[in-house]
Amino acid sequence: MKADKPFVTAVIVGAGNGTRMGGVNKALIKIGEKTAFRMVLDTFGEADCIDEIVVVCRDTEEMERESQGFDKKPLTFTLGGNTRTRSVFNGVAAANRKSAFYCIHDCARPLVTADIINKVTEAAIKSGAATACTPVTDTIKYVDSEKGTVYTPNRSNLLALQTPQVFEARLYTAAAAVAKKDGFAATDDTAIAEHAGFKVEYVLTDKSNLKLTSTEDVLIARYIEQKRRKDTQ
């Protein structure tokens, strides 16, 4: 990154209740030698584009213990809200006032790389908003519970969104205000930006940047992490 780059705050969101994982805190699941949270924290610490890190969590003491010894970037902890959107808002509110961009990432994606973080941030610096994503390879059916299959969208037009998602600070603040005024709820921050009329750039990555949603995802993540370690030895 250039020396005159804008100040970027990473907002790591790990305040979910893990409903689909039986109430397990996904941030504390071990993937190899580290927890998912510590993997994400260390990776963001290595990313040149990141200037500070805000961790949004449901138990600050617990996460502070997991971060012991981390000294790569300034680190702040704040509590999450009752929705993901509210948690992100809390994280943004805790950011340094000079932050020009927010790099929002789900703690449940522990296999993110510094290269992905840098690429998505660079794209957002040029365009105002950008997200990591991967092409959809499965055939998708849109199904109505009463009518059955309604249509089959062309998968060449489909993308599966990932995080990080990076936004220019003023753009995100404006989009959040519109969403609040309209009562617009979303599980994805790009949806909030696009609802307000802003364009988002899509940066293609690969499927290894997966999200821990089920126990099967944990097994896959552990396999990928183990392979990466072997490949670097």
Summary of the structure (lengths in Angstrom):
residues: 233
radius of gyration: 17.6
end to end distance: 27.2
largest distance: 57.4
contacts: 743
relative contact order: 0.17
helix: 38%
strand: 24%
